């Protein structure tokens, strides 16, 4: 299996293709004269410090933790309600 890595350097306007992290297949000028990268950024949850934005699991982790806690409270309550009543 061959894995190709594409490296774009915006400052130098250079482009390289490397196979399996060892073999350099191409190393030269970027084929785009304006120096822009050949892909567009799409962020569902924008974050300026990351190319892909905030991930969906990170966005929903607080809601998931809340749901898990509520579910655990319901299970604990059901266990307490179904237990034997101890006389005092």
C-alpha positions in Angstrom: 0.0 0.0 0.0 1.3 3.4 -0.9 0.3 6.5 1.0 0.8 9.9 -0.7 1.4 13.0 1.4 0.8 16.4 -0.3 2.6 19.4 1.3 1.7 23.0 0.4 3.9 25.8 1.6 2.0 29.1 1.2 4.9 31.4 2.0 7.4 29.9 -0.4 4.7 28.8 -2.9 6.3 25.3 -3.1 4.5 22.0 -3.4 5.8 18.5 -2.6 4.4 15.0 -3.0 6.0 12.3 -0.8 5.2 8.6 -0.9 5.2 6.6 2.4 7.1 9.4 4.2 10.3 8.5 2.4 10.3 8.8 -1.4 10.0 12.3 -2.8 7.9 12.1 -6.0 7.7 15.8 -6.7 9.3 18.9 -5.2 8.8 22.2 -6.9 6.8 25.3 -7.4 3.1 25.3 -6.5 0.9 24.9 -9.6 -1.4 27.6 -8.4 0.1 31.0 -9.4 -1.9 33.0 -6.8 -0.5 30.9 -4.0 -3.9 30.0 -2.5 -4.4 26.5 -1.2 -6.4 24.1 -3.5 -9.2 23.5 -1.0 -11.8 25.4 0.8 -12.3 25.5 4.6 -15.7 24.4 5.9 -16.3 24.8 9.6 -19.6 23.7 11.1 -18.6 25.3 14.4 -16.1 28.1 13.6 -12.9 28.4 15.5 -10.2 30.8 14.3 -7.3 28.8 15.9 -8.0 25.6 14.0 -8.5 24.8 10.3 -11.5 22.4 10.8 -13.2 24.4 13.6 -14.6 22.9 16.8 -15.4 19.1 16.5 -18.9 17.9 17.0 -17.9 15.5 19.9 -16.3 18.5 21.7 -19.4 20.6 21.1 -21.8 18.0 22.6 -19.7 16.6 25.4 -21.4 18.8 28.1 -24.8 17.8 26.9 -23.7 14.1 26.9 -22.3 14.4 30.4 -25.6 16.0 31.6 -27.6 13.2 29.9 -25.4 10.5 31.5 -25.8 12.1 35.0 -29.6 12.3 34.7 -29.8 8.7 33.5 -27.6 7.6 36.5 -29.8 9.6 38.9 -32.9 7.8 37.5 -31.3 4.4 37.9 -30.2 5.2 41.4 -33.7 6.4 42.3 -35.3 3.3 40.9 -32.9 1.1 42.9 -33.8 3.0 46.1 -37.6 2.9 45.4 -37.5 -0.9 44.8 -35.4 -1.8 47.8 -36.7 -3.2 51.1 -38.0 -0.8 53.7 -36.0 -1.1 56.9 -37.9 -0.5 60.2 -36.3 1.9 62.5 
